Amino acid sequence: MLVTAPSALRDKLRGPPTGLLIDTLARTRPTGDLADPACAAKTALRRLARRHQAL
């Protein structure tokens, strides 16, 4: 998911350890139109992070 995300989002999320990245993504609150690729990627990453935490 991160590999195909828009470059601005990829650059922002590059670097932190996996646990911190999951926590950060789970806490995000993406807003905007889901037709926007950046918003859609943020929403999908948030959902995946929350699923990871639940498992």
Phi, psi and omega in degrees: 000317180291330182294324183262000179291157176305149188300324179297320179289318178302313181296322181292326185264000180281133172119310186293153176298159187305314182299316179292322178297315178299314179298317180297314180294323180293331181273349182294154177231082182294138176233158178121191183273130180293348175287341176283123183304322180293316179294318179297319179294317179298318180296315180296318179294323177296314180297319178294321180295317178293324177295318178301316179295322181292327181283000000 
